[in-house]
Amino acid sequence: MNLREARALLADRGFAPGDTSTRTFPDGSPYKVEIPSCEGPRVMTAVLEEAKSRGITIDRVSQGSGVMMLTDGEIEEMLSLGASSGVEVCLFLGPRGSWDIGGQAKVSAAVGGVARGNEQVAASLCDAFRAVELGVRSLLVGDIGVLEIMGRLKVEGELPADLVLKTSVLMPLPNAPTAQLYERLGATSLNVSTDLPVPVLAEIRSVTTVPIDMYIEVPDDQGGHVRFYDVPEVVRVAAPVYLKMGLRNAPNIYPVGAHLAGTAEALGRERVRRAELILRLLAEQDEA
């Protein structure tokens, strides 16, 4: 089989080039803003204060240190802040390969989010059920097996039907067949790989129905790209899409605690400032 024939085979199975997306969020918006690394109520408060001062809307905050790094009171405070501001609160599940005793994650970021063995899968499920019992309705998943089990638990009624299962950037998502697989397993928000060209985003959108979320500025340990001027095209082909603001030249602060509180809050505020910059570009496009 030559390359032309392979392309035809993919097209016959629904994996053809994409085009402009006509999909939107339920409220009709083609994009929303996500602030990642919102590591507890103090950081979330700083993020919301900064957003208010700049007159911009934050739609989702996500946290990377994990459910197990938050007290019940901290989770409840974040949910209260989210409810009063109309902001979705998404918390990371369980232990992960990059924190574990194994050696592979030290040399390959591709296994940084995995759950090593059934015990770590069980720990992820413990995190999920604890979070749900406290009122969380959005969870960040870094392991494909955990995703599959969580998806089944939703279908079986063991977890809420409206529970958001957002894939982590630590789960590689570089192409349309992988995106379709993740959605089939239960993902309801797809964090695509950070370095995808716009045509590949269009391919992914053409075979998926759930929102995409994408780093517009990428943390150094995930590539360090700064793609502000790509944003109008990203929205055009990938809608509905969460525009996620990481930071280049910033420390990896997971897991966060009081010893890093000032740094985490400053990073959160700067992510909001970065969001203001990309929203300006989108406004310029609308005016053109």
WOBELVEN-V713149 format. One record per pair of residues at least 12 apart in sequence whose ideal C-beta (glycine too) atoms are under 6 Angstrom apart, sorted by the first residue. I is the first residue (numbers start at 1). J is the second residue. If there is no record, write none. Layout:
i = [I I]
j = [J J]
//
This chain:
i = [14 15 18 18 18 18 20 21 21 21 23 23 24 25 30 30 31 31 31 32 32 33 33 33 33 34 34 34 34 35 35 35 35 36 36 37 38 38 39 39 39 39 40 41 41 41 42 43 43 43 44 44 44 46 46 46 47 47 48 50 50 51 54 56 56 58 60 61 61 62 62 63 63 64 64 65 65 65 66 67 67 67 68 69 75 79 88 90 90 90 91 91 92 93 93 93 93 93 94 94 94 94 95 95 96 96 97 97 97 97 98 100 102 110 112 113 113 113 114 115 115 121 124 137 138 140 140 141 141 142 142 142 147 147 148 150 150 151 151 164 164 165 165 165 166 167 167 167 167 168 169 169 172 173 173 174 176 176 176 179 179 180 183 183 188 189 189 190 191 192 192 194 194 194 194 195 198 198 201 201 202 205 211 212 212 213 213 215 215 216 216 216 217 217 217 218 219 220 221 224 226 228 231 231 232 245 245 245 250]
j = [207 176 202 203 205 206 236 205 237 239 239 240 240 240 235 239 235 241 243 59 242 58 59 243 275 60 213 242 244 47 58 61 271 62 244 64 61 63 63 65 256 264 74 74 77 78 261 264 265 268 61 78 81 265 268 269 268 272 85 269 272 272 276 276 279 87 88 87 89 90 140 91 92 92 254 254 255 256 92 91 127 131 127 255 134 135 138 138 140 166 131 136 140 124 127 128 139 141 115 123 124 127 120 123 113 142 111 112 114 116 112 116 116 172 170 142 168 170 143 143 146 146 146 163 164 166 168 165 167 168 170 171 185 186 185 165 186 185 186 188 189 186 187 188 189 182 187 190 191 191 191 222 193 192 193 193 203 204 207 204 208 207 208 210 210 211 213 212 213 212 214 215 218 222 223 223 233 237 237 238 237 238 240 238 241 242 244 244 246 231 243 278 245 246 274 246 246 248 252 248 248 278 278 281 285 271 274 275 267]
//
